[in-house]
């Protein structure tokens, strides 16, 4: 789930690469403007940053976290929720959507990181629908 490679990305997370009506066929190194953006909080403390992203309903294996100097990129894809069915196997009835507010589909968020971000020690965890990315900050005396 966490990719700490210090090199440019050559492709996207699983599920990416499908043509978009208003964009290229692969996300590559940028985030398209036609994707949804999960709500995100960023907390700064003296020695680290914590990024919290609401990705409820997602399989953690479908979330890609990538860090590189100056940038944190989080990509993934949330499937559209499907109503439960009580129909017998092989039969289905028409479903009419009355309201749809839950975003779905591919997403990509990029967050600018400060120079003192210690990329070798970045950690991520998925807890009850929230993705947490912990980014330690080097002290001035630890700077290279």
N, C-alpha and C positions, 0 to 999 in steps of 0.2 A: 504494500500500500504506500510506503514512503520511498520515494526515489530521491536520493541526495546527490546524484551525479552532478558534477560541476561542468557539464557540457550542455550545449543546446539540444533541445528535444528534436527527435526526428519523426515522431508520430504522436498519436493521441492515445487516450485510455481505451480499454476494451469497449466496443460499441461505437467508436468514432470512425470517421472516414466515409460515412454515407453522404451523398450529395445533399447540400442545403439549397433551398430555392433561391436564397439571396447571398450565398457565399461559396467559398471553394469547397472541394470534395474532402479536404482534410484540414484539421485545425492547425497543425504544425506548431509554430512558435507564438501564435496569437490567439486571442479569444474573440469569437464572432459576436457581433452586436445583436444577432437575432436569437441568442440563447437566453434562458432565464437565469436569474442570479439568486442563489440561496441567500437568505438573510445571514449576515456575518457581523460578529462583534470582535474587536481587537482590544486587548487589555495590555497596557505597558506597565511594567514594574521596573525597579532600578536595574535588575540583572537579567530580565527576560521579557519576551512578548508571548502572549497566549492568544491564539486565533480560535474563535468558536464559530462553527458554521452549522446552520440548521439543515440537515440533509435527511430528515425523518422519512421513513419508508424505503430507504435505499439499502441495498446489499453492500456491506463495506468493501467487498471485493470489486465493486464497480466504481470505486473512488480512487483517483490517482492524485497523489500529493508529490509535487516536484519542487525542489529548491535549487537555486543557482544564485550566484552573487547578485544581490540587489533585488531578487524577485522570488516570491512564493506563488506557485500556480497550482490550483486545485481544479480538477476536471472530473466529470462523471456523467451519468445519465440515469434519470429516474423514470421508471415506467409509469404509464398512466394507470391510476387506480381502476380496478375492475369491480363492479358490484358482484356480490355473491349471488349464486344461482341456486334455486331449489328445483330446477327443471330436471326431469329424468334424463339419463344419458342419451345423447343423440338428438335431443330436442332443445330448441332454444326459442325464446320469445324476444320480440323487439324491445330494446331499451331506449328510452328517450331521455337525454340529459336535460334536466331542469335548471341546474346551476353547476358551474365548474370553476372553482377558485384554486384548486391545487395544481401548482405548476408541475410540469413533467417534460421529459425530453432531455437533450444534452445541456450541460452547463459548463462554464469555465469562469473562474475568478482569478485575477492576478492581483497580488498585494505587493507593494514596494517594501523592501526590507532595508533597514539601515546598514551601513558599512560594517558595524560591529557585530552583526548577526553571525553566530558560530554555526555554520552550516553542517559541520561534522557531527554536531550534537542535537540536531533537530529530531523531535519525536512526535508521533501522532497516535491518537487513539480514538475509537468510535464508542460512544457511550450513550445509550438510550436516544438514538437519533441525532446526536450532536457529534460533529467531528471536531476534535481538539488538536491543534498543532502548537507544540511548545517549542519556542525558539530562544535558546540562551543567547545572551549578549556578552561579548568579550569586554573586559575592562580596558581602558586606554593602555595600560601597561601590557596587556595581552595582545594588542594589535600587532600585526606583522609588518 
